[in-house]
Every structure is written in structure tokens, then in C-alpha cells.
Amino acid sequence: MTINVAVLPAVVIFLRLRRRTEARSRSDEKMTVVIVLVFGVLIAPTAFGQGVLNVVTQLAQGISQTGTP
């Protein structure tokens, strides 16, 4: 059985974000940001990451085109 390396950070992110916001310290928030950045780096070269990039790119292009006359 193989497991994708990005699965562990995804699970950790999910569990950390389920916690109450009031209970977080500043260092806890920094650790969450670091984990999310690592997750982004791990998922970026995958097909799923490329799909997300394409969707975000199209969304950004659509928003920028609506602002121009």
C-alpha cells in the first residue's frame, strides 16, 4: 500500500482548522501557515494541483476582465 506524501499535511490541516479559533496562540497559527505552505508545495506539481491552478487562473482572469470597460 502506498500513500501520497501530501495526504498527511492535508489531514493535519483539516484537524487543526476544526479547532476553535479562540483557543489558538500566535505560534499555533504560524505552525498552521507553515503546514499549509508545505502542503501547497507538495500538491503543486500533481494533476490536482495543476487543475486548481487552472481554475484560479481562469477566475482571476474573469475578475480582471470585468473591471475593464
Secondary structure, 3 states (H helix, E strand, C coil): CCCCCCHHHHHHHHHHHHCCHHHCCHHHHHHHHHHHHHHHHHHCCCHHHHHHHHHHHHHHHHHHHHCCC
